[in-house]
Amino acid sequence: MNELVGLSLADIQWEDSLLRIRNAKTYRERLVPIQSEMKKQLKKYISIRGVVDSDALFVTIDGTPFVKKVNTTTN
């Protein structure tokens, strides 16, 4: 989940069909190949989400970036 909320529009390398993951568990950057269908779906999502003030790829309904929430409740 942390990897997803950390993605920005700049992390998509359209021409090379790569997605740059910066917040991996190992704290190292890695490049992940994306297929043409994924590129198509990402473009569709970006057009539906519209213009927002954030560079984050995934945003909430009010245009703010998603954040990873930590569950602090105990059973």
PDB file of N, CA, C and O in Angstrom:
ATOM      1  N   MET A   1       0.828  -1.188   0.000  1.00  0.00           N
ATOM      2  CA  MET A   1       0.000   0.000   0.000  1.00  0.00           C
ATOM      3  C   MET A   1       0.874   1.253   0.000  1.00  0.00           C
ATOM      4  O   MET A   1       0.561   2.222  -0.692  1.00  0.00           O
ATOM      5  N   ASN A   2       1.943   1.244   0.753  1.00  0.00           N
ATOM      6  CA  ASN A   2       2.831   2.404   0.833  1.00  0.00           C
ATOM      7  C   ASN A   2       3.390   2.754  -0.541  1.00  0.00           C
ATOM      8  O   ASN A   2       3.559   3.928  -0.869  1.00  0.00           O
ATOM      9  N   GLU A   3       3.676   1.733  -1.340  1.00  0.00           N
ATOM     10  CA  GLU A   3       4.211   1.978  -2.676  1.00  0.00           C
ATOM     11  C   GLU A   3       3.181   2.685  -3.551  1.00  0.00           C
ATOM     12  O   GLU A   3       3.542   3.561  -4.338  1.00  0.00           O
ATOM     13  N   LEU A   4       1.928   2.326  -3.429  1.00  0.00           N
ATOM     14  CA  LEU A   4       0.885   2.952  -4.242  1.00  0.00           C
ATOM     15  C   LEU A   4       0.645   4.404  -3.866  1.00  0.00           C
ATOM     16  O   LEU A   4       0.553   5.265  -4.741  1.00  0.00           O
ATOM     17  N   VAL A   5       0.542   4.681  -2.580  1.00  0.00           N
ATOM     18  CA  VAL A   5       0.259   6.063  -2.182  1.00  0.00           C
ATOM     19  C   VAL A   5       1.446   6.975  -2.440  1.00  0.00           C
ATOM     20  O   VAL A   5       1.292   8.196  -2.463  1.00  0.00           O
ATOM     21  N   GLY A   6       2.619   6.407  -2.632  1.00  0.00           N
ATOM     22  CA  GLY A   6       3.796   7.219  -2.896  1.00  0.00           C
ATOM     23  C   GLY A   6       4.015   7.549  -4.370  1.00  0.00           C
ATOM     24  O   GLY A   6       4.947   8.282  -4.702  1.00  0.00           O
ATOM     25  N   LEU A   7       3.176   7.024  -5.256  1.00  0.00           N
ATOM     26  CA  LEU A   7       3.365   7.258  -6.688  1.00  0.00           C
ATOM     27  C   LEU A   7       2.941   8.667  -7.088  1.00  0.00           C
ATOM     28  O   LEU A   7       1.941   9.198  -6.605  1.00  0.00           O
ATOM     29  N   SER A   8       3.721   9.248  -7.974  1.00  0.00           N
ATOM     30  CA  SER A   8       3.357  10.543  -8.539  1.00  0.00           C
ATOM     31  C   SER A   8       3.250  10.416 -10.049  1.00  0.00           C
ATOM     32  O   SER A   8       3.681   9.419 -10.629  1.00  0.00           O
ATOM     33  N   LEU A   9       2.681  11.419 -10.674  1.00  0.00           N
ATOM     34  CA  LEU A   9       2.563  11.404 -12.130  1.00  0.00           C
ATOM     35  C   LEU A   9       3.928  11.297 -12.788  1.00  0.00           C
ATOM     36  O   LEU A   9       4.066  10.671 -13.839  1.00  0.00           O
ATOM     37  N   ALA A  10       4.931  11.902 -12.180  1.00  0.00           N
ATOM     38  CA  ALA A  10       6.286  11.874 -12.727  1.00  0.00           C
ATOM     39  C   ALA A  10       6.910  10.478 -12.665  1.00  0.00           C
ATOM     40  O   ALA A  10       7.913  10.224 -13.332  1.00  0.00           O
ATOM     41  N   ASP A  11       6.334   9.580 -11.879  1.00  0.00           N
ATOM     42  CA  ASP A  11       6.864   8.221 -11.760  1.00  0.00           C
ATOM     43  C   ASP A  11       6.480   7.330 -12.939  1.00  0.00           C
ATOM     44  O   ASP A  11       7.006   6.226 -13.080  1.00  0.00           O
ATOM     45  N   ILE A  12       5.576   7.802 -13.777  1.00  0.00           N
ATOM     46  CA  ILE A  12       5.173   7.018 -14.945  1.00  0.00           C
ATOM     47  C   ILE A  12       6.067   7.422 -16.118  1.00  0.00           C
ATOM     48  O   ILE A  12       6.063   8.574 -16.553  1.00  0.00           O
ATOM     49  N   GLN A  13       6.811   6.479 -16.605  1.00  0.00           N
ATOM     50  CA  GLN A  13       7.667   6.707 -17.767  1.00  0.00           C
ATOM     51  C   GLN A  13       6.957   6.105 -18.980  1.00  0.00           C
ATOM     52  O   GLN A  13       7.185   4.954 -19.351  1.00  0.00           O
ATOM     53  N   TRP A  14       6.094   6.914 -19.581  1.00  0.00           N
ATOM     54  CA  TRP A  14       5.214   6.457 -20.643  1.00  0.00           C
ATOM     55  C   TRP A  14       5.983   5.845 -21.816  1.00  0.00           C
ATOM     56  O   TRP A  14       5.638   4.764 -22.294  1.00  0.00           O
ATOM     57  N   GLU A  15       7.017   6.536 -22.273  1.00  0.00           N
ATOM     58  CA  GLU A  15       7.739   6.090 -23.466  1.00  0.00           C
ATOM     59  C   GLU A  15       8.461   4.759 -23.251  1.00  0.00           C
ATOM     60  O   GLU A  15       8.572   3.947 -24.170  1.00  0.00           O
ATOM     61  N   ASP A  16       8.948   4.546 -22.030  1.00  0.00           N
ATOM     62  CA  ASP A  16       9.687   3.319 -21.716  1.00  0.00           C
ATOM     63  C   ASP A  16       8.806   2.226 -21.122  1.00  0.00           C
ATOM     64  O   ASP A  16       9.274   1.115 -20.871  1.00  0.00           O
ATOM     65  N   SER A  17       7.531   2.539 -20.899  1.00  0.00           N
ATOM     66  CA  SER A  17       6.581   1.592 -20.279  1.00  0.00           C
ATOM     67  C   SER A  17       7.087   1.110 -18.927  1.00  0.00           C
ATOM     68  O   SER A  17       7.116  -0.089 -18.648  1.00  0.00           O
ATOM     69  N   LEU A  18       7.488   2.072 -18.090  1.00  0.00           N
ATOM     70  CA  LEU A  18       8.011   1.757 -16.764  1.00  0.00           C
ATOM     71  C   LEU A  18       7.321   2.610 -15.700  1.00  0.00           C
ATOM     72  O   LEU A  18       6.881   3.729 -15.960  1.00  0.00           O
ATOM     73  N   LEU A  19       7.244   2.052 -14.515  1.00  0.00           N
ATOM     74  CA  LEU A  19       6.721   2.754 -13.353  1.00  0.00           C
ATOM     75  C   LEU A  19       7.816   2.772 -12.301  1.00  0.00           C
ATOM     76  O   LEU A  19       8.331   1.721 -11.917  1.00  0.00           O
ATOM     77  N   ARG A  20       8.172   3.955 -11.836  1.00  0.00           N
ATOM     78  CA  ARG A  20       9.240   4.076 -10.842  1.00  0.00           C
ATOM     79  C   ARG A  20       8.632   3.967  -9.445  1.00  0.00           C
ATOM     80  O   ARG A  20       7.768   4.758  -9.067  1.00  0.00           O
ATOM     81  N   ILE A  21       9.090   2.990  -8.697  1.00  0.00           N
ATOM     82  CA  ILE A  21       8.637   2.777  -7.314  1.00  0.00           C
ATOM     83  C   ILE A  21       9.717   3.335  -6.399  1.00  0.00           C
ATOM     84  O   ILE A  21      10.845   2.841  -6.386  1.00  0.00           O
ATOM     85  N   ARG A  22       9.371   4.367  -5.634  1.00  0.00           N
ATOM     86  CA  ARG A  22      10.354   5.025  -4.777  1.00  0.00           C
ATOM     87  C   ARG A  22      10.237   4.632  -3.313  1.00  0.00           C
ATOM     88  O   ARG A  22      11.219   4.733  -2.578  1.00  0.00           O
ATOM     89  N   ASN A  23       9.088   4.196  -2.873  1.00  0.00           N
ATOM     90  CA  ASN A  23       8.884   3.904  -1.456  1.00  0.00           C
ATOM     91  C   ASN A  23       8.760   2.408  -1.205  1.00  0.00           C
ATOM     92  O   ASN A  23       7.826   1.954  -0.544  1.00  0.00           O
ATOM     93  N   ALA A  24       9.692   1.662  -1.729  1.00  0.00           N
ATOM     94  CA  ALA A  24       9.666   0.206  -1.569  1.00  0.00           C
ATOM     95  C   ALA A  24      10.083  -0.192  -0.154  1.00  0.00           C
ATOM     96  O   ALA A  24      10.656   0.606   0.587  1.00  0.00           O
ATOM     97  N   LYS A  25       9.788  -1.419   0.198  1.00  0.00           N
ATOM     98  CA  LYS A  25      10.141  -1.917   1.530  1.00  0.00           C
ATOM     99  C   LYS A  25      11.643  -1.844   1.784  1.00  0.00           C
ATOM    100  O   LYS A  25      12.074  -1.655   2.921  1.00  0.00           O
ATOM    101  N   THR A  26      12.420  -1.989   0.751  1.00  0.00           N
ATOM    102  CA  THR A  26      13.876  -1.962   0.910  1.00  0.00           C
ATOM    103  C   THR A  26      14.435  -0.548   0.892  1.00  0.00           C
ATOM    104  O   THR A  26      15.644  -0.355   1.018  1.00  0.00           O
ATOM    105  N   TYR A  27      13.550   0.455   0.734  1.00  0.00           N
ATOM    106  CA  TYR A  27      13.942   1.864   0.668  1.00  0.00           C
ATOM    107  C   TYR A  27      14.845   2.158  -0.521  1.00  0.00           C
ATOM    108  O   TYR A  27      15.594   3.134  -0.519  1.00  0.00           O
ATOM    109  N   ARG A  28      14.765   1.306  -1.532  1.00  0.00           N
ATOM    110  CA  ARG A  28      15.518   1.510  -2.763  1.00  0.00           C
ATOM    111  C   ARG A  28      14.531   1.732  -3.892  1.00  0.00           C
ATOM    112  O   ARG A  28      13.436   1.170  -3.896  1.00  0.00           O
ATOM    113  N   GLU A  29      14.918   2.535  -4.825  1.00  0.00           N
ATOM    114  CA  GLU A  29      14.082   2.779  -5.992  1.00  0.00           C
ATOM    115  C   GLU A  29      14.193   1.604  -6.953  1.00  0.00           C
ATOM    116  O   GLU A  29      15.258   1.006  -7.107  1.00  0.00           O
ATOM    117  N   ARG A  30      13.068   1.284  -7.600  1.00  0.00           N
ATOM    118  CA  ARG A  30      13.104   0.246  -8.619  1.00  0.00           C
ATOM    119  C   ARG A  30      12.155   0.621  -9.748  1.00  0.00           C
ATOM    120  O   ARG A  30      11.205   1.380  -9.554  1.00  0.00           O
ATOM    121  N   LEU A  31      12.426   0.080 -10.925  1.00  0.00           N
ATOM    122  CA  LEU A  31      11.582   0.313 -12.088  1.00  0.00           C
ATOM    123  C   LEU A  31      10.794  -0.957 -12.391  1.00  0.00           C
ATOM    124  O   LEU A  31      11.355  -2.050 -12.459  1.00  0.00           O
ATOM    125  N   VAL A  32       9.489  -0.795 -12.570  1.00  0.00           N
ATOM    126  CA  VAL A  32       8.610  -1.923 -12.827  1.00  0.00           C
ATOM    127  C   VAL A  32       8.004  -1.748 -14.219  1.00  0.00           C
ATOM    128  O   VAL A  32       7.420  -0.703 -14.507  1.00  0.00           O
ATOM    129  N   PRO A  33       8.133  -2.746 -15.079  1.00  0.00           N
ATOM    130  CA  PRO A  33       7.534  -2.629 -16.408  1.00  0.00           C
ATOM    131  C   PRO A  33       6.008  -2.645 -16.331  1.00  0.00           C
ATOM    132  O   PRO A  33       5.423  -3.355 -15.512  1.00  0.00           O
ATOM    133  N   ILE A  34       5.380  -1.858 -17.190  1.00  0.00           N
ATOM    134  CA  ILE A  34       3.919  -1.867 -17.277  1.00  0.00           C
ATOM    135  C   ILE A  34       3.526  -2.193 -18.717  1.00  0.00           C
ATOM    136  O   ILE A  34       4.155  -1.738 -19.671  1.00  0.00           O
ATOM    137  N   GLN A  35       2.476  -2.988 -18.843  1.00  0.00           N
ATOM    138  CA  GLN A  35       2.016  -3.407 -20.164  1.00  0.00           C
ATOM    139  C   GLN A  35       1.131  -2.328 -20.786  1.00  0.00           C
ATOM    140  O   GLN A  35       0.687  -1.403 -20.106  1.00  0.00           O
ATOM    141  N   SER A  36       0.891  -2.458 -22.056  1.00  0.00           N
ATOM    142  CA  SER A  36       0.113  -1.451 -22.778  1.00  0.00           C
ATOM    143  C   SER A  36      -1.293  -1.286 -22.209  1.00  0.00           C
ATOM    144  O   SER A  36      -1.820  -0.174 -22.186  1.00  0.00           O
ATOM    145  N   GLU A  37      -1.906  -2.369 -21.751  1.00  0.00           N
ATOM    146  CA  GLU A  37      -3.247  -2.259 -21.157  1.00  0.00           C
ATOM    147  C   GLU A  37      -3.201  -1.450 -19.866  1.00  0.00           C
ATOM    148  O   GLU A  37      -4.112  -0.666 -19.598  1.00  0.00           O
ATOM    149  N   MET A  38      -2.157  -1.628 -19.067  1.00  0.00           N
ATOM    150  CA  MET A  38      -2.023  -0.843 -17.835  1.00  0.00           C
ATOM    151  C   MET A  38      -1.820   0.632 -18.169  1.00  0.00           C
ATOM    152  O   MET A  38      -2.393   1.498 -17.508  1.00  0.00           O
ATOM    153  N   LYS A  39      -1.024   0.922 -19.172  1.00  0.00           N
ATOM    154  CA  LYS A  39      -0.837   2.307 -19.595  1.00  0.00           C
ATOM    155  C   LYS A  39      -2.170   2.918 -20.033  1.00  0.00           C
ATOM    156  O   LYS A  39      -2.468   4.070 -19.715  1.00  0.00           O
ATOM    157  N   LYS A  40      -2.952   2.152 -20.749  1.00  0.00           N
ATOM    158  CA  LYS A  40      -4.263   2.612 -21.195  1.00  0.00           C
ATOM    159  C   LYS A  40      -5.169   2.911 -19.999  1.00  0.00           C
ATOM    160  O   LYS A  40      -5.856   3.932 -19.974  1.00  0.00           O
ATOM    161  N   GLN A  41      -5.166   2.019 -19.017  1.00  0.00           N
ATOM    162  CA  GLN A  41      -6.008   2.214 -17.831  1.00  0.00           C
ATOM    163  C   GLN A  41      -5.523   3.399 -16.975  1.00  0.00           C
ATOM    164  O   GLN A  41      -6.336   4.141 -16.424  1.00  0.00           O
ATOM    165  N   LEU A  42      -4.217   3.568 -16.869  1.00  0.00           N
ATOM    166  CA  LEU A  42      -3.685   4.716 -16.132  1.00  0.00           C
ATOM    167  C   LEU A  42      -4.083   6.028 -16.800  1.00  0.00           C
ATOM    168  O   LEU A  42      -4.470   6.980 -16.121  1.00  0.00           O
ATOM    169  N   LYS A  43      -3.992   6.082 -18.115  1.00  0.00           N
ATOM    170  CA  LYS A  43      -4.400   7.290 -18.843  1.00  0.00           C
ATOM    171  C   LYS A  43      -5.886   7.558 -18.642  1.00  0.00           C
ATOM    172  O   LYS A  43      -6.299   8.708 -18.486  1.00  0.00           O
ATOM    173  N   LYS A  44      -6.683   6.505 -18.648  1.00  0.00           N
ATOM    174  CA  LYS A  44      -8.128   6.644 -18.421  1.00  0.00           C
ATOM    175  C   LYS A  44      -8.396   7.176 -17.013  1.00  0.00           C
ATOM    176  O   LYS A  44      -9.198   8.092 -16.836  1.00  0.00           O
ATOM    177  N   TYR A  45      -7.729   6.604 -16.020  1.00  0.00           N
ATOM    178  CA  TYR A  45      -7.900   7.059 -14.640  1.00  0.00           C
ATOM    179  C   TYR A  45      -7.515   8.531 -14.496  1.00  0.00           C
ATOM    180  O   TYR A  45      -8.238   9.306 -13.870  1.00  0.00           O
ATOM    181  N   ILE A  46      -6.379   8.912 -15.073  1.00  0.00           N
ATOM    182  CA  ILE A  46      -5.894  10.288 -14.960  1.00  0.00           C
ATOM    183  C   ILE A  46      -6.890  11.254 -15.610  1.00  0.00           C
ATOM    184  O   ILE A  46      -7.122  12.345 -15.090  1.00  0.00           O
ATOM    185  N   SER A  47      -7.471  10.865 -16.727  1.00  0.00           N
ATOM    186  CA  SER A  47      -8.447  11.747 -17.375  1.00  0.00           C
ATOM    187  C   SER A  47      -9.729  11.857 -16.546  1.00  0.00           C
ATOM    188  O   SER A  47     -10.343  12.923 -16.500  1.00  0.00           O
ATOM    189  N   ILE A  48     -10.134  10.775 -15.896  1.00  0.00           N
ATOM    190  CA  ILE A  48     -11.342  10.807 -15.054  1.00  0.00           C
ATOM    191  C   ILE A  48     -11.105  11.611 -13.786  1.00  0.00           C
ATOM    192  O   ILE A  48     -11.975  12.370 -13.360  1.00  0.00           O
ATOM    193  N   ARG A  49      -9.937  11.452 -13.182  1.00  0.00           N
ATOM    194  CA  ARG A  49      -9.654  12.143 -11.923  1.00  0.00           C
ATOM    195  C   ARG A  49      -9.528  13.646 -12.141  1.00  0.00           C
ATOM    196  O   ARG A  49      -9.791  14.430 -11.229  1.00  0.00           O
ATOM    197  N   GLY A  50      -9.127  14.051 -13.341  1.00  0.00           N
ATOM    198  CA  GLY A  50      -9.072  15.472 -13.672  1.00  0.00           C
ATOM    199  C   GLY A  50      -7.828  16.162 -13.136  1.00  0.00           C
ATOM    200  O   GLY A  50      -6.919  15.528 -12.600  1.00  0.00           O
ATOM    201  N   VAL A  51      -7.816  17.469 -13.295  1.00  0.00           N
ATOM    202  CA  VAL A  51      -6.687  18.285 -12.864  1.00  0.00           C
ATOM    203  C   VAL A  51      -6.806  18.559 -11.368  1.00  0.00           C
ATOM    204  O   VAL A  51      -7.852  18.986 -10.880  1.00  0.00           O
ATOM    205  N   VAL A  52      -5.720  18.306 -10.658  1.00  0.00           N
ATOM    206  CA  VAL A  52      -5.679  18.571  -9.218  1.00  0.00           C
ATOM    207  C   VAL A  52      -4.395  19.327  -8.897  1.00  0.00           C
ATOM    208  O   VAL A  52      -3.485  19.391  -9.724  1.00  0.00           O
ATOM    209  N   ASP A  53      -4.321  19.897  -7.700  1.00  0.00           N
ATOM    210  CA  ASP A  53      -3.150  20.667  -7.288  1.00  0.00           C
ATOM    211  C   ASP A  53      -1.977  19.805  -6.850  1.00  0.00           C
ATOM    212  O   ASP A  53      -0.910  20.330  -6.529  1.00  0.00           O
ATOM    213  N   SER A  54      -2.155  18.506  -6.831  1.00  0.00           N
ATOM    214  CA  SER A  54      -1.120  17.600  -6.352  1.00  0.00           C
ATOM    215  C   SER A  54      -0.512  16.821  -7.510  1.00  0.00           C
ATOM    216  O   SER A  54      -1.176  16.563  -8.513  1.00  0.00           O
ATOM    217  N   ASP A  55       0.757  16.447  -7.364  1.00  0.00           N
ATOM    218  CA  ASP A  55       1.417  15.593  -8.351  1.00  0.00           C
ATOM    219  C   ASP A  55       1.178  14.114  -8.048  1.00  0.00           C
ATOM    220  O   ASP A  55       1.598  13.248  -8.815  1.00  0.00           O
ATOM    221  N   ALA A  56       0.505  13.824  -6.930  1.00  0.00           N
ATOM    222  CA  ALA A  56       0.243  12.439  -6.545  1.00  0.00           C
ATOM    223  C   ALA A  56      -0.624  11.759  -7.596  1.00  0.00           C
ATOM    224  O   ALA A  56      -1.553  12.366  -8.129  1.00  0.00           O
ATOM    225  N   LEU A  57      -0.323  10.518  -7.890  1.00  0.00           N
ATOM    226  CA  LEU A  57      -1.112   9.773  -8.869  1.00  0.00           C
ATOM    227  C   LEU A  57      -2.503   9.469  -8.331  1.00  0.00           C
ATOM    228  O   LEU A  57      -3.501   9.680  -9.021  1.00  0.00           O
ATOM    229  N   PHE A  58      -2.567   8.979  -7.112  1.00  0.00           N
ATOM    230  CA  PHE A  58      -3.856   8.620  -6.529  1.00  0.00           C
ATOM    231  C   PHE A  58      -4.254   9.673  -5.503  1.00  0.00           C
ATOM    232  O   PHE A  58      -3.521   9.956  -4.555  1.00  0.00           O
ATOM    233  N   VAL A  59      -5.442  10.247  -5.719  1.00  0.00           N
ATOM    234  CA  VAL A  59      -5.930  11.311  -4.850  1.00  0.00           C
ATOM    235  C   VAL A  59      -7.331  10.982  -4.364  1.00  0.00           C
ATOM    236  O   VAL A  59      -8.028  10.145  -4.937  1.00  0.00           O
ATOM    237  N   THR A  60      -7.727  11.658  -3.296  1.00  0.00           N
ATOM    238  CA  THR A  60      -9.071  11.499  -2.753  1.00  0.00           C
ATOM    239  C   THR A  60     -10.055  12.292  -3.597  1.00  0.00           C
ATOM    240  O   THR A  60      -9.660  12.966  -4.548  1.00  0.00           O
ATOM    241  N   ILE A  61     -11.307  12.216  -3.259  1.00  0.00           N
ATOM    242  CA  ILE A  61     -12.359  12.904  -4.003  1.00  0.00           C
ATOM    243  C   ILE A  61     -12.166  14.424  -3.976  1.00  0.00           C
ATOM    244  O   ILE A  61     -12.599  15.118  -4.897  1.00  0.00           O
ATOM    245  N   ASP A  62     -11.521  14.944  -2.930  1.00  0.00           N
ATOM    246  CA  ASP A  62     -11.287  16.400  -2.867  1.00  0.00           C
ATOM    247  C   ASP A  62      -9.922  16.794  -3.427  1.00  0.00           C
ATOM    248  O   ASP A  62      -9.499  17.940  -3.274  1.00  0.00           O
ATOM    249  N   GLY A  63      -9.226  15.849  -4.078  1.00  0.00           N
ATOM    250  CA  GLY A  63      -7.984  16.166  -4.769  1.00  0.00           C
ATOM    251  C   GLY A  63      -6.727  16.130  -3.926  1.00  0.00           C
ATOM    252  O   GLY A  63      -5.653  16.501  -4.400  1.00  0.00           O
ATOM    253  N   THR A  64      -6.843  15.690  -2.683  1.00  0.00           N
ATOM    254  CA  THR A  64      -5.654  15.587  -1.828  1.00  0.00           C
ATOM    255  C   THR A  64      -5.043  14.191  -1.970  1.00  0.00           C
ATOM    256  O   THR A  64      -5.765  13.224  -2.214  1.00  0.00           O
ATOM    257  N   PRO A  65      -3.737  14.080  -1.821  1.00  0.00           N
ATOM    258  CA  PRO A  65      -3.090  12.770  -1.976  1.00  0.00           C
ATOM    259  C   PRO A  65      -3.558  11.775  -0.917  1.00  0.00           C
ATOM    260  O   PRO A  65      -3.811  12.138   0.231  1.00  0.00           O
ATOM    261  N   PHE A  66      -3.668  10.513  -1.328  1.00  0.00           N
ATOM    262  CA  PHE A  66      -3.925   9.454  -0.356  1.00  0.00           C
ATOM    263  C   PHE A  66      -2.742   9.366   0.593  1.00  0.00           C
ATOM    264  O   PHE A  66      -1.603   9.624   0.205  1.00  0.00           O
ATOM    265  N   VAL A  67      -3.016   9.004   1.821  1.00  0.00           N
ATOM    266  CA  VAL A  67      -1.964   8.758   2.796  1.00  0.00           C
ATOM    267  C   VAL A  67      -2.211   7.394   3.422  1.00  0.00           C
ATOM    268  O   VAL A  67      -3.351   6.950   3.564  1.00  0.00           O
ATOM    269  N   LYS A  68      -1.129   6.752   3.787  1.00  0.00           N
ATOM    270  CA  LYS A  68      -1.244   5.456   4.454  1.00  0.00           C
ATOM    271  C   LYS A  68      -1.622   5.706   5.903  1.00  0.00           C
ATOM    272  O   LYS A  68      -0.935   6.437   6.616  1.00  0.00           O
ATOM    273  N   LYS A  69      -2.719   5.093   6.335  1.00  0.00           N
ATOM    274  CA  LYS A  69      -3.157   5.236   7.718  1.00  0.00           C
ATOM    275  C   LYS A  69      -2.674   4.042   8.514  1.00  0.00           C
ATOM    276  O   LYS A  69      -2.708   2.903   8.049  1.00  0.00           O
ATOM    277  N   VAL A  70      -2.231   4.323   9.705  1.00  0.00           N
ATOM    278  CA  VAL A  70      -1.762   3.278  10.590  1.00  0.00           C
ATOM    279  C   VAL A  70      -2.896   2.925  11.552  1.00  0.00           C
ATOM    280  O   VAL A  70      -3.491   3.803  12.176  1.00  0.00           O
ATOM    281  N   ASN A  71      -3.180   1.644  11.661  1.00  0.00           N
ATOM    282  CA  ASN A  71      -4.216   1.192  12.576  1.00  0.00           C
ATOM    283  C   ASN A  71      -3.616   1.096  13.968  1.00  0.00           C
ATOM    284  O   ASN A  71      -2.725   0.283  14.214  1.00  0.00           O
ATOM    285  N   THR A  72      -4.105   1.927  14.876  1.00  0.00           N
ATOM    286  CA  THR A  72      -3.546   1.956  16.231  1.00  0.00           C
ATOM    287  C   THR A  72      -4.451   1.268  17.243  1.00  0.00           C
ATOM    288  O   THR A  72      -4.161   1.286  18.439  1.00  0.00           O
ATOM    289  N   THR A  73      -5.537   0.666  16.787  1.00  0.00           N
ATOM    290  CA  THR A  73      -6.424  -0.024  17.715  1.00  0.00           C
ATOM    291  C   THR A  73      -5.878  -1.398  18.029  1.00  0.00           C
ATOM    292  O   THR A  73      -5.256  -2.037  17.179  1.00  0.00           O
ATOM    293  N   THR A  74      -6.103  -1.846  19.223  1.00  0.00           N
ATOM    294  CA  THR A  74      -5.701  -3.188  19.620  1.00  0.00           C
ATOM    295  C   THR A  74      -6.911  -3.946  20.095  1.00  0.00           C
ATOM    296  O   THR A  74      -7.854  -3.358  20.624  1.00  0.00           O
ATOM    297  N   ASN A  75      -6.889  -5.230  19.911  1.00  0.00           N
ATOM    298  CA  ASN A  75      -8.020  -6.077  20.335  1.00  0.00           C
ATOM    299  C   ASN A  75      -7.656  -6.845  21.559  1.00  0.00           C
ATOM    300  O   ASN A  75      -8.471  -7.613  22.070  1.00  0.00           O
TER     301      ASN A  75
END
